[in-house]
Amino acid sequence: MTAGDITRPDWGSLWRSGALPRFCFISLGIVFHAGTENMVSTIMPAMVRDIGGVEVTGWIFAIYEVGSIVAGAAIGRLTTYWPVRANLMAAAIIFALGCLATLAAPSMYWALIGRLVSGLGGGALLSLSFIAVQRYFPSTIWPRLMAIESVVWGVSAFTGPLYGAAVTMVLSWRWAFAILAVAAIGFAALCVPVLRHEPEGPARDGTRPRFPMFRLTCLALGITAISAAGIETRGYLAAALIGAGLAGIAAFFALDAGNRGSRLFPTAALDVRSPVGAGIVMAGTLALATCSFGIYGPLLLTALHGFAPLKTGLIIASESVSWSILSVIVSGASQAVEARIIRTGAAMVVAGIAGFAWAVPDGSIGALLVCAMLQGGGFGILWPFASRRVVEAALPGEREITAGSFSSVQRIGYAVGGATAGMIANANGFAGGFTRAAASTAAVPLFVYFIPVALVGCLAAFRLARGAFATSP
C-alpha cells in the first residue's frame, strides 16, 4: 500500500504504509524554520554582549524574513526543475551553512549574513513542507495533515525561544546555532532513504526556463525596503520606504505574470475572481491585518496596565494554541461543510482584530483572551481547507508553485503588516519614546486602521468558499 492508494484518513494504514513517518519527517522542515525564526529573541542579549551591534539588532529579525520570503517564492519553481527530495536536501544544507556562519560571526554585521542565508534555507524548508504534502499524499487528507503542520508550527514557534534560552544558559549562544546546523545536515542525509520513493510531479518536457533572478531581486529589494520602514522612526522616510517596497513587490508580480514559462506565482495570483487568486489575496491581507497584537501587544499592555511579561506572553501564546487546537478539531470535517468553516474562520479573524481595539485599552484579561483566540482560531480552522481549495483549483502544472506561494504571500503580508504597524505606532507617539501617553494614543489606531484590510481578506475568503470550483486533473 502506498500513500497514493489511501482515499480516507486511516491513520493505522498510513503508519503501516510508511506514509505517516514520512509526513513526520517532512514536517521537520517547519521545525527548523519556525524554531530558528523566533529563537534569536532570547539569545540576542548574549549576542550583543559578545559581538556588539545593538544598533542593528532589529535587522537580525528582518533579514531572516527577507531570505525566507524570497526562498519561499522561488521554491515552487525549483520543484519543477528538480525533485522535492533534492530541493529539501539543498535547503537543509543552505540552512546549516547559515547557522554555521552565524555561530562563527565575529561581529553583528557578519551575523546578518548568516541570518540571511539561514532565512533562505528556512523559508525553502517551510514551503517544501507544504509542497511535499500535496506531492506525497492524496487531497482527501490534506486538511488533516495541514492541521497537524499547524500544531508543529505552533509548538516550534513557542519552544524556539525556550530552546535558545536554555542552550545559551548551559553552553553559549553559538552552541544554539551549532546544534541546529548539525541537525539540518543530518536531516539532509536522511532525505535519501526516507524520501526515496517520490511520486511523479508535473511532466517535464526537458527544457528549463531561465531562472527568474531579476524578478526575485525586485521582490527582495521590495521586502528589504518595507522591513527598513518598520524600524525607521522618521515618518517621511518610513513612508518613502513603504512606497518603494510596495513598488518593488508590484513590479515583481507584474513581471511574474508576464513570464508564463517560469512563473513563481500561479496564473491570476491576485485576481479574486478565481479561486487561486481569492485564496492568495485572503492569505496576504489577513496576515497583514493581524500583526499589531503580536508586535505591540506586550508593549501596550505593559505601559497601560502594568502587565507582567509572563501574563502578556501567555495571552499571545493563547493565539497559537487556539490556532493549533481548532485546526485539529475541524480537520476531519466533510467537504460539505468546509465552505462554512472557511467563512466562519475569516469572520473570526476580523472580529478578533476589531475586538483588540477595545480590549487592549480596557485591559480586560478575559476580553484579550477571547480576541486572541478568535484571531488565532479563525486562522486555524480556515487554513487547512482554504489551502486545499487553492491547490486543487490550480491549473495543470502549477500545483507546486501554488502550494509554495500560499505560505510565501502570508509571509509577505506579515512583513508589510509589521512595517505598517511600526509607521502607525510612530505616527501616534512612539517616535518620541515609549511612554504611557504614547501607548494610550496608539492603542486604538494600531487595530482600527487594519480593519478595512481584514475585511478585504474576509471578502476574498467568502469568494473562495462560494460554490464548488473545478479542479485540475
C-alpha positions in Angstrom: 0.0 0.0 0.0 1.3 3.5 -0.9 0.3 7.0 0.1 -1.4 7.4 -3.2 -3.7 4.4 -2.5 -5.2 6.0 0.5 -8.6 7.6 0.0 -9.6 8.2 3.6 -7.7 9.3 6.7 -7.0 5.8 8.1 -4.1 6.6 10.4 -3.3 3.0 11.0 -2.9 2.3 7.3 -0.8 5.5 7.0 1.6 4.3 9.6 1.9 0.7 8.3 2.5 2.0 4.8 5.3 4.3 5.9 3.4 7.4 4.8 2.8 8.8 8.3 6.5 8.5 9.4 7.4 10.2 6.1 5.0 13.0 6.9 6.5 13.5 10.3 9.9 13.7 8.7 8.7 16.2 6.2 7.3 18.4 9.0 10.8 18.8 10.4 11.2 21.5 7.8 8.7 23.6 9.7 10.5 22.9 13.0 13.8 24.3 11.6 12.1 27.4 10.2 9.7 28.3 13.0 12.1 27.5 15.8 15.1 29.4 14.3 12.9 32.4 13.3 11.9 33.0 17.0 14.9 31.6 18.8 17.0 34.8 18.5 14.6 36.7 20.7 16.1 35.1 23.8 19.7 34.9 22.7 20.1 38.5 21.4 21.3 39.9 24.8 24.1 37.3 24.9 25.0 38.0 21.2 25.1 41.8 21.8 27.3 41.3 24.9 29.7 39.1 22.9 29.9 40.8 19.5 28.2 44.1 19.9 26.0 45.6 17.2 23.0 46.7 19.3 22.2 49.3 16.7 21.4 46.7 14.0 19.6 44.1 16.2 16.3 44.8 14.5 17.8 43.6 11.3 18.7 40.2 12.8 14.9 39.6 12.7 14.1 41.4 9.5 16.9 39.9 7.3 15.8 36.4 8.1 12.3 37.2 6.9 13.8 38.7 3.7 15.6 35.5 3.0 12.6 33.2 3.8 10.2 35.2 1.6 12.5 35.2 -1.4 13.2 31.5 -1.0 9.6 30.6 -0.5 8.7 32.4 -3.7 11.4 30.6 -5.6 11.0 27.1 -4.3 7.8 26.3 -6.1 9.5 26.9 -9.5 12.6 24.9 -8.3 10.5 21.8 -7.7 9.6 21.8 -11.4 13.3 21.6 -12.1 14.4 19.0 -9.5 12.5 16.6 -7.2 11.2 17.6 -3.8 13.8 15.4 -2.2 16.7 17.2 -3.9 15.3 20.6 -3.0 14.8 19.6 0.6 18.4 18.4 0.8 19.7 21.6 -0.7 17.5 23.8 1.5 18.7 22.0 4.6 22.4 22.4 3.7 21.9 26.1 3.0 20.1 26.5 6.3 23.0 24.7 8.0 25.6 26.9 6.3 23.7 30.0 7.5 23.7 28.7 11.1 27.5 27.9 10.8 28.1 31.4 9.5 26.1 32.9 12.4 27.9 30.9 15.1 31.3 31.9 13.8 30.4 35.6 13.5 33.0 38.0 14.9 30.5 40.9 14.6 26.8 41.5 14.3 27.3 42.5 10.6 28.7 39.1 9.9 25.8 37.5 11.8 23.4 39.3 9.5 24.9 37.5 6.5 24.4 34.2 8.3 20.8 35.0 9.2 20.1 35.9 5.6 21.5 32.5 4.4 19.6 30.7 7.2 16.4 32.5 6.1 16.9 31.3 2.5 17.2 27.7 3.7 14.5 28.0 6.3 12.0 29.7 4.0 12.6 27.0 1.4 12.1 24.2 4.0 8.8 25.7 5.1 7.4 26.0 1.6 8.7 22.5 0.7 6.9 21.0 3.7 3.5 22.2 2.2 4.5 21.2 -1.3 5.6 17.7 -0.2 2.2 17.2 1.4 0.4 17.7 -1.9 3.0 15.6 -3.7 3.1 12.6 -1.4 -0.5 12.4 -0.1 -4.0 12.3 -1.6 -6.0 15.5 -1.4 -8.7 13.8 0.8 -6.4 14.0 3.8 -4.7 17.3 3.1 -6.8 19.3 5.7 -5.8 16.9 8.5 -2.1 16.9 7.5 -2.2 20.7 7.3 -3.8 20.8 10.7 -1.0 18.7 12.1 1.5 21.0 10.5 -0.2 24.0 12.2 0.4 22.2 15.5 4.0 21.6 14.6 4.4 25.3 13.7 2.8 26.5 16.9 4.9 24.2 19.1 8.1 25.1 17.3 7.4 28.9 17.4 6.6 28.6 21.2 9.6 26.4 22.1 12.2 28.0 19.8 12.9 30.9 22.3 12.9 28.4 25.2 15.5 26.3 23.3 17.6 29.4 22.6 17.5 30.5 26.3 18.3 27.0 27.6 21.3 26.4 25.4 22.6 29.9 26.0 22.4 29.4 29.7 24.0 25.9 29.7 26.6 26.4 26.9 26.5 29.6 24.8 24.5 31.3 22.1 26.9 29.9 19.5 26.1 26.4 20.5 22.4 27.1 19.8 23.3 27.6 16.1 25.8 24.7 16.1 23.2 22.2 17.2 20.8 23.4 14.6 23.4 23.1 11.9 24.3 19.5 12.8 20.6 18.6 12.9 20.0 20.2 9.5 22.9 18.2 8.0 21.5 15.0 9.5 18.1 15.9 8.0 19.6 16.3 4.6 21.4 13.0 4.8 18.2 11.2 5.9 16.2 12.6 2.9 17.9 10.0 0.7 16.4 6.9 2.4 13.2 8.4 3.8 12.0 10.1 0.6 13.4 7.6 -1.9 10.0 6.8 -3.5 8.8 10.2 -4.7 5.5 10.3 -6.7 5.6 11.7 -10.1 5.4 15.5 -10.3 4.3 17.6 -13.2 5.5 16.4 -16.6 8.7 18.0 -17.8 9.5 18.5 -21.5 13.2 18.5 -20.9 13.6 22.3 -21.1 14.4 24.5 -18.2 13.4 28.2 -18.5 15.9 30.7 -17.3 15.7 31.2 -13.5 13.9 34.4 -12.7 16.7 36.2 -10.9 15.6 39.7 -11.8 12.1 39.2 -10.5 13.4 37.8 -7.2 15.7 40.8 -7.0 12.7 43.1 -7.2 10.9 41.1 -4.5 14.0 41.0 -2.3 14.6 44.8 -2.6 10.9 45.5 -2.0 10.8 43.3 1.2 14.0 44.9 2.4 12.7 48.4 1.9 9.5 47.5 3.8 11.5 45.9 6.6 13.6 49.0 6.9 10.4 51.1 7.1 9.3 49.1 10.1 12.3 50.2 12.2 12.5 53.8 10.8 11.3 56.5 13.3 11.3 59.3 10.8 7.8 59.3 9.3 8.6 60.8 5.9 11.4 58.3 5.3 9.3 55.4 6.6 6.6 56.3 4.1 9.1 56.6 1.3 10.5 53.2 2.1 7.0 51.6 2.3 6.2 53.2 -1.1 9.4 51.9 -2.7 8.9 48.5 -1.2 5.3 48.2 -2.5 6.5 49.3 -5.9 9.2 46.6 -5.8 6.6 43.9 -4.9 4.2 45.2 -7.5 6.9 45.1 -10.1 7.6 41.5 -9.1 4.0 40.4 -9.6 3.7 42.3 -12.9 6.9 40.8 -14.3 5.9 37.4 -13.0 2.5 37.5 -14.6 4.1 38.1 -18.0 6.5 35.1 -17.9 4.4 32.0 -18.4 7.3 29.7 -18.8 9.0 30.4 -15.4 6.3 31.8 -13.1 6.9 31.9 -9.4 3.3 32.5 -8.5 0.3 30.9 -10.2 -1.8 32.3 -13.0 -4.2 35.1 -11.9 -2.4 35.1 -8.5 -4.1 38.4 -7.4 -7.4 38.0 -9.3 -10.1 37.4 -6.6 -12.5 36.2 -9.4 -10.5 33.0 -9.5 -10.3 30.6 -6.5 -6.5 30.7 -6.6 -6.4 34.5 -6.6 -9.1 34.7 -3.9 -7.1 32.4 -1.7 -3.8 34.2 -2.1 -5.4 37.6 -1.5 -7.1 36.2 1.6 -3.8 34.8 3.0 -1.9 38.0 2.3 -4.4 40.5 3.6 -5.4 38.6 6.7 -1.7 38.1 7.6 -1.1 41.8 7.1 -4.0 42.8 9.3 -3.1 40.6 12.3 0.4 41.8 13.0 -0.3 44.5 15.6 -1.0 42.5 18.6 2.0 40.2 18.3 4.4 43.1 17.8 2.9 45.9 20.0 0.5 44.0 22.3 3.1 43.3 25.1 4.4 47.0 25.0 0.9 48.4 25.1 -0.4 46.1 27.9 2.7 46.7 30.0 2.6 50.5 29.6 -1.2 50.9 30.0 -2.0 48.2 32.6 1.3 47.1 34.1 1.0 43.5 32.8 4.0 41.3 33.7 5.9 39.7 30.8 4.6 36.2 31.7 1.0 37.4 31.6 1.4 39.0 28.2 3.3 36.0 26.9 0.5 33.7 27.9 -2.1 35.9 26.2 0.0 35.9 23.0 0.6 32.1 23.3 -3.2 31.6 23.5 -3.4 32.7 19.9 -1.1 30.0 18.7 -2.7 27.4 21.0 -6.2 28.1 19.7 -4.8 28.0 16.1 -3.4 24.5 16.7 -6.3 23.1 18.7 -9.1 24.3 16.5 -7.2 23.4 13.3 -7.1 19.8 14.5 -10.7 19.7 15.8 -12.2 20.8 12.4 -9.6 19.0 10.2 -11.9 15.9 9.9 -14.9 17.8 8.7 -16.5 16.8 5.5 -16.3 18.7 2.3 -20.0 19.6 2.6 -19.2 22.0 5.5 -15.8 23.2 4.6 -17.2 26.4 2.8 -19.0 27.3 6.0 -15.8 26.7 8.0 -13.8 29.0 5.8 -16.3 31.8 6.1 -16.6 31.3 9.8 -12.8 31.4 10.2 -12.4 34.6 8.2 -15.2 36.3 10.2 -13.5 35.2 13.5 -10.2 36.9 12.4 -11.9 40.2 11.6 -13.8 40.0 15.0 -10.6 39.4 16.8 -8.9 42.4 15.2 -11.8 44.7 15.9 -12.1 43.4 19.5 -8.5 44.2 20.3 -9.2 47.9 19.5 -11.4 47.8 22.7 -9.8 45.1 24.8 -6.2 46.5 24.7 -7.1 49.9 26.0 -9.6 48.4 28.5 -7.1 45.7 29.8 -9.7 43.0 30.5 -7.8 39.7 30.5 -10.9 37.8 29.6 -11.6 40.0 26.6 -7.9 39.8 25.5 -8.0 36.1 25.6 -11.2 35.9 23.6 -9.8 38.2 20.9 -6.5 36.3 20.7 -8.4 33.0 20.4 -10.7 34.4 17.8 -7.8 35.7 15.7 -5.7 32.5 16.1 -8.6 30.1 15.9 -10.0 31.8 12.9 -6.8 31.2 11.0 -6.6 27.6 12.4 -10.0 26.5 11.1 -9.9 28.2 7.6 -6.2 27.5 6.7 -6.4 23.7 6.0 -9.5 23.9 3.8 -8.6 27.1 2.1 -5.1 25.8 1.2 -6.6 22.6 -0.3 -9.2 24.5 -2.4 -6.4 26.8 -3.7 -4.1 24.0 -4.6 -6.8 21.8 -6.2 -8.0 24.7 -8.3 -4.5 25.4 -9.7 -4.0 25.0 -13.4 -2.3 21.8 -14.6 1.5 22.1 -14.0 1.1 24.9 -11.4 0.2 23.0 -8.2 3.8 23.1 -6.9 4.2 26.8 -7.3 0.6 27.4 -5.9 1.4 25.3 -2.8 4.6 27.2 -2.2 3.1 30.7 -2.9 0.3 30.3 -0.4 2.7 30.4 2.5 5.0 32.9 0.8 2.3 35.5 0.4 1.4 35.0 4.0 4.9 36.0 5.0 4.9 38.9 2.6 1.7 40.0 4.4 3.4 39.8 7.8 6.4 41.8 6.6 4.1 44.6 5.2 1.9 44.5 8.2 4.8 44.7 10.6 6.2 47.7 8.8 2.8 49.4 8.6 2.2 48.8 12.3 5.5 50.5 13.0 4.5 53.5 11.0 1.2 53.8 12.8 2.8 53.5 16.2 5.5 56.1 15.4 2.9 58.5 13.9 0.9 58.2 17.2 3.6 58.9 19.6 6.1 56.1 19.7 8.6 58.1 17.6 9.1 60.3 20.6 9.8 57.4 23.0 7.9 54.6 24.7 5.7 56.3 27.2 2.3 55.6 28.7 0.9 58.6 26.9 2.2 57.3 23.5 0.8 53.8 24.2 -2.6 55.3 25.1 -2.7 57.3 21.8 -1.5 54.4 19.6 -3.6 51.6 21.2 -6.8 52.1 19.1 -5.3 53.1 15.7 -3.0 50.1 15.8 -6.0 47.9 15.4 -8.8 50.0 13.9 -6.6 51.0 10.9 -6.2 47.4 9.9 -10.0 46.5 9.9 -10.5 47.6 6.3 -7.6 45.3 5.2 -9.1 42.5 7.2 -12.5 43.0 5.6 -10.8 42.6 2.1 -9.4 39.3 3.3 -12.8 38.3 4.6 -14.5 39.0 1.3 -11.8 37.1 -0.5 -12.4 34.1 1.8 -16.1 34.3 1.2 -15.3 34.3 -2.6 -13.1 31.3 -2.2 -15.8 29.5 -0.2 -18.5 30.2 -2.8 -19.6 27.2 -4.7 -17.6 24.3 -6.0 -14.6 25.0 -8.2 -13.5 22.7 -10.9 -10.1 21.2 -10.1 -7.3 20.4 -12.3 -6.6 16.8 -13.3 
